[in-house]
Amino acid sequence: MLTDTHAHLDYPDFAEDFDAVLKRAEDAGVHRIVTIATGIESSKRAVALAEKYPMVYAVVGVHPSNVGDEPADFLPELRDLALHPKAVAIGETGLDFHRLPEDPAEAAPGMAALGAGTAGNMHADVVNGAYKAAQEEAFRAHLELAAELGLNVVIHQRDAWIETLEVMKPFAGRLRGVFHCFGGSADQAAEIIVDGHLVSFTGIVTFKNAGLVRETAAGVPEGSFMVETDCPYLAPAPHRGSRCEPWHTSLVAAAVANARGVEPSLLAAQTEATADRFFAFRKA
């Protein structure tokens, strides 16, 4: 049995055949799916799906790239959603500095919500600084909420490794995070695992050019990693280019098992135990 620890079931990609998607997952041995929210409305949809389908659980939060699209006072509503019995973590939250709004005009729609004034009159570095600061503020708010409620966090990190660790430092011992869709080195994985955090692997582990990810997956200690799809993105080989689905968790797990030189059944048992310890499934 497997858990897809990171899916986006509330996306419109699954609207037309949702029940069939769940059936294919069950047939492949995926008995739990954690659907991850990317905003307040997405969190509401995630909770609604978790209420309707026994195998689905919700993680509620605001994706760092969407912070500027939310009202400044989103935290009370997020807290209410996180109190739902089938909300099993906070996220996905974190920092994403991959695409910065270098053109102030492009940043204008989100800047009003960030309280930064008229973006069109701001120099690009000022806009980018405000964009980063808003993400960091929201990230801290998510971590504070998780610590308050006794939940762990699902972390999105892209081109902000040092900054992400710096924001998390004051929360050491108060919560744990899983760095989802992990693509870093074994040394980076060790840097966060020593503090009790986890990494999670996606279909990238099956890609031909993903030798670094396979090397990391082969070397991380048992109990320090999970498997996921990040569906509808990152379909594993041989399904690249098609819609990724929760049943693909079985392919990700098989690839990680192969990299580690263990049987898929053992890998499944290990990652299930890790997921049980990390997520608050006991709330439901």
NUDOMAR-285192 format. One record per residue (C-alpha): x, y, z; residue number from 1. Coordinates in nm, 4 decimals, padded with zeros to 6 digits. Layout:
X_Y_Z_NUM
...
REM end
This chain:
00.0000_00.0000_00.0000_1
00.1163_00.3517_-00.0820_2
00.0249_00.7117_-00.0053_3
00.0520_00.9814_-00.2672_4
00.1749_01.2483_-00.0266_5
00.1437_01.5418_-00.2672_6
-00.1311_01.5743_-00.5280_7
-00.3459_01.8618_-00.6533_8
-00.6823_01.6936_-00.6873_9
-00.8732_02.0207_-00.6737_10
-00.7269_02.1293_-01.0091_11
-00.9648_02.1326_-01.3069_12
-00.7459_01.8700_-01.4762_13
-00.9332_01.6028_-01.2767_14
-01.2850_01.7434_-01.2867_15
-01.4224_01.5269_-01.5679_16
-01.3101_01.1828_-01.4466_17
-01.2382_01.2254_-01.0763_18
-01.3929_00.8972_-00.9613_19
-01.2034_00.7065_-01.2298_20
-00.8791_00.8728_-01.1154_21
-00.9379_00.7478_-00.7618_22
-01.0282_00.4008_-00.8864_23
-00.7058_00.3742_-01.0854_24
-00.5138_00.4809_-00.7761_25
-00.6806_00.2141_-00.5630_26
-00.6141_-00.0505_-00.8268_27
-00.2443_00.0431_-00.8183_28
-00.2266_00.0077_-00.4391_29
-00.2488_00.3789_-00.3566_30
-00.4894_00.3822_-00.0618_31
-00.4410_00.7442_00.0525_32
-00.4013_01.0684_-00.1404_33
-00.2998_01.3932_00.0261_34
-00.4346_01.6791_-00.1825_35
-00.2327_01.9958_-00.1398_36
-00.3857_02.3421_-00.1560_37
-00.2292_02.6472_-00.3193_38
-00.4567_02.9230_-00.1845_39
-00.7606_02.9852_00.0330_40
-01.0170_02.8825_-00.2282_41
-00.8001_02.5850_-00.3179_42
-00.7881_02.4952_00.0539_43
-01.1672_02.5015_00.0684_44
-01.1853_02.2681_-00.2316_45
-00.9251_02.0365_-00.0788_46
-01.1203_02.0089_00.2449_47
-01.4440_01.9488_00.0531_48
-01.2825_01.6627_-00.1395_49
-01.1459_01.5153_00.1825_50
-01.4932_01.5290_00.3367_51
-01.6464_01.3486_00.0398_52
-01.3856_01.0804_-00.0281_53
-01.2494_00.8625_00.2556_54
-00.9119_00.8047_00.0858_55
-00.8452_01.1781_00.0387_56
-00.6859_01.4051_00.2998_57
-00.6212_01.7790_00.2778_58
-00.3253_02.0077_00.3355_59
-00.4270_02.3734_00.3540_60
-00.2193_02.6800_00.2771_61
-00.1120_02.9447_00.0287_62
00.1580_02.8682_-00.2269_63
00.4380_03.1277_-00.2113_64
00.3796_03.2364_-00.5702_65
00.0135_03.3058_-00.4875_66
00.0676_03.5178_-00.1766_67
00.0036_03.8415_-00.3650_68
-00.3328_03.7142_-00.4841_69
-00.4707_03.6616_-00.1343_70
-00.6106_03.9269_00.1003_71
-00.3680_04.0405_00.3665_72
-00.5880_03.8943_00.6422_73
-00.6142_03.5397_00.5065_74
-00.4705_03.3761_00.8201_75
-00.7915_03.3468_01.0306_76
-00.9698_03.1714_00.7449_77
-00.6721_02.9426_00.6954_78
-00.6730_02.8583_01.0666_79
-01.0394_02.7586_01.0511_80
-00.9695_02.5299_00.7554_81
-00.6684_02.3761_00.9303_82
-00.8887_02.2760_01.2225_83
-01.0886_02.0391_01.0027_84
-01.0358_01.6756_01.1097_85
-00.9125_01.5765_00.7638_86
-00.6652_01.8649_00.7338_87
-00.3406_01.6820_00.8085_88
-00.0715_01.9481_00.7558_89
-00.0146_02.3125_00.6564_90
00.1015_02.4021_00.3057_91
00.2196_02.4125_00.0560_92
00.4157_02.7085_00.1819_93
00.7717_02.8258_00.1446_94
00.9686_03.0465_-00.0920_95
00.9876_03.0570_-00.4715_96
01.2303_03.3095_-00.6166_97
01.2580_03.1385_-00.9557_98
01.0500_03.3954_-01.1433_99
01.0711_03.7436_-01.0002_100
00.8525_04.0321_-01.1229_101
01.1437_04.2219_-01.2770_102
00.9039_04.4347_-01.4796_103
00.7140_04.6505_-01.2271_104
00.4120_04.6686_-01.4564_105
00.3792_04.2901_-01.4461_106
00.3842_04.2954_-01.0677_107
00.1076_04.5524_-01.0329_108
-00.1923_04.3168_-00.9830_109
-00.0448_04.1482_-00.6782_110
00.1384_04.4399_-00.5220_111
-00.1705_04.6146_-00.3870_112
-00.2424_04.3099_-00.1707_113
00.1172_04.3222_-00.0486_114
00.0768_04.6818_00.0644_115
00.3634_04.8010_-00.1545_116
00.1920_05.0917_-00.3278_117
00.1878_05.1513_-00.7009_118
00.4166_04.8911_-00.8527_119
00.4379_05.0679_-01.1869_120
00.6463_05.3464_-01.0301_121
00.8825_05.1188_-00.8455_122
01.2247_05.0128_-00.9601_123
01.2559_04.6433_-01.0404_124
01.4796_04.5638_-00.7442_125
01.2318_04.7311_-00.5079_126
00.9463_04.5276_-00.6577_127
01.1473_04.2079_-00.6306_128
01.2417_04.2901_-00.2717_129
00.8778_04.3441_-00.1782_130
00.7804_04.0215_-00.3551_131
01.0383_03.8231_-00.1573_132
00.9498_03.9931_00.1698_133
00.5805_03.9144_00.1242_134
00.6593_03.5476_00.0638_135
00.8813_03.5355_00.3717_136
00.6143_03.6985_00.5880_137
00.3496_03.4529_00.4683_138
00.5901_03.1611_00.5177_139
00.6506_03.2629_00.8803_140
00.2765_03.2980_00.9347_141
00.2212_02.9441_00.8035_142
00.4949_02.8100_01.0309_143
00.3509_02.9902_01.3335_144
00.0081_02.8462_01.2591_145
00.1486_02.4960_01.2182_146
00.3350_02.5210_01.5479_147
00.0239_02.6539_01.7203_148
-00.1924_02.3680_01.5935_149
00.0652_02.0929_01.6282_150
00.0798_02.0240_01.2552_151
00.3735_01.9745_01.0213_152
00.4335_02.1701_00.7010_153
00.4643_02.0888_00.3307_154
00.7392_02.3097_00.1906_155
00.7863_02.4447_-00.1594_156
01.1378_02.5744_-00.2213_157
01.2722_02.6974_-00.5520_158
01.5880_02.9050_-00.5938_159
01.5640_03.0095_-00.2279_160
01.7460_02.7376_-00.0354_161
01.9403_02.9552_00.2090_162
01.6503_03.1923_00.2680_163
01.4111_02.9018_00.3319_164
01.6379_02.7490_00.5953_165
01.6843_03.0880_00.7574_166
01.3084_03.1412_00.7964_167
01.2696_02.7904_00.9402_168
01.5537_02.8187_01.1909_169
01.3520_02.9724_01.4787_170
01.0993_02.6879_01.4506_171
01.3521_02.4123_01.5194_172
01.1953_02.1525_01.7465_173
00.8476_02.3055_01.7104_174
00.7504_02.1411_01.3820_175
00.8792_01.9308_01.0952_176
00.8676_01.9995_00.7246_177
00.8786_01.7905_00.4109_178
01.0632_01.9488_00.1206_179
00.8402_01.8260_-00.1573_180
00.9548_01.7489_-00.5122_181
01.3096_01.7351_-00.3833_182
01.5719_01.7801_-00.6515_183
01.8746_01.8723_-00.4460_184
02.1945_01.6927_-00.3604_185
02.2560_01.4356_-00.0894_186
02.4428_01.7034_00.1072_187
02.1420_01.9360_00.0940_188
01.9132_01.6540_00.2009_189
02.1441_01.5756_00.4938_190
02.1396_01.9435_00.5940_191
01.7642_01.9341_00.6604_192
01.7267_01.5706_00.7676_193
01.9608_01.6290_01.0611_194
01.6999_01.8742_01.1940_195
01.4188_01.6206_01.1608_196
01.2802_01.7359_00.8279_197
01.1990_01.5091_00.5333_198
01.2376_01.5075_00.1575_199
00.9915_01.3704_-00.0956_200
01.0520_01.2358_-00.4446_201
00.8343_01.2712_-00.7560_202
00.8333_01.1246_-01.1052_203
01.1510_01.3215_-01.1737_204
01.3351_01.0244_-01.0254_205
01.2433_00.8313_-01.3443_206
01.3761_01.0942_-01.5872_207
01.6864_01.0032_-01.7848_208
01.8678_01.3243_-01.6933_209
01.7856_01.3024_-01.3214_210
02.0954_01.1215_-01.2024_211
02.1407_01.3598_-00.9083_212
01.7885_01.2904_-00.7807_213
01.8400_00.9134_-00.8046_214
02.1732_00.9470_-00.6239_215
02.0041_01.1426_-00.3453_216
01.7155_00.8947_-00.3271_217
01.9651_00.6102_-00.2997_218
02.1496_00.7670_-00.0087_219
01.8981_00.9264_00.2248_220
01.8289_00.7316_00.5447_221
01.5206_00.5175_00.5898_222
01.2441_00.7178_00.7528_223
01.3625_01.0488_00.6084_224
01.1737_01.0480_00.2782_225
00.8340_00.9956_00.1185_226
00.6980_00.9552_-00.2351_227
00.4529_01.1726_-00.4235_228
00.3318_01.2625_-00.7705_229
00.2711_01.6404_-00.7589_230
-00.0010_01.5532_-01.0086_231
-00.1159_01.6726_-01.2558_232
00.2510_01.7654_-01.3115_233
00.5672_01.5576_-01.3597_234
00.4275_01.2316_-01.4941_235
00.6966_00.9639_-01.4595_236
00.8424_00.7653_-01.7448_237
00.7020_00.6131_-01.9575_238
00.4104_00.8581_-01.9255_239
00.5998_01.1852_-01.9628_240
00.3977_01.4474_-02.1425_241
00.0639_01.3104_-02.0229_242
-00.1423_01.4047_-01.7197_243
00.0151_01.2738_-01.4027_244
-00.2225_01.0816_-01.1738_245
-00.2042_00.9476_-00.8163_246
-00.1626_00.5909_-00.9406_247
00.1781_00.6968_-01.0738_248
00.2945_00.6912_-00.7111_249
00.3572_00.3208_-00.7694_250
00.6015_00.4053_-01.0499_251
00.7800_00.6643_-00.8380_252
00.8106_00.4178_-00.5508_253
00.9437_00.1473_-00.7838_254
01.2083_00.3846_-00.9188_255
01.3194_00.4879_-00.5692_256
01.3273_00.1224_-00.4626_257
01.5436_00.0408_-00.7633_258
01.7827_00.3252_-00.6790_259
01.8106_00.1971_-00.3220_260
01.8413_-00.1686_-00.4216_261
01.5393_-00.2842_-00.2222_262
01.2118_-00.4534_-00.3061_263
00.9203_-00.2187_-00.3864_264
00.7159_-00.3823_-00.1107_265
00.9788_-00.2891_00.1476_266
01.0008_00.0651_00.0132_267
00.6218_00.0923_00.0331_268
00.6177_-00.0230_00.3953_269
00.8936_00.2206_00.4893_270
00.7347_00.5236_00.3242_271
00.3929_00.4373_00.4658_272
00.5383_00.4363_00.8154_273
00.7046_00.7719_00.7475_274
00.3800_00.9231_00.6169_275
00.1940_00.7941_00.9226_276
00.4412_00.9720_01.1504_277
00.4431_01.2975_00.9544_278
00.0789_01.3649_00.8688_279
-00.1976_01.4036_01.1256_280
-00.4111_01.1214_00.9827_281
-00.5079_01.0454_01.3430_282
-00.7228_01.3617_01.3425_283
-00.9697_01.2153_01.0949_284
REM end
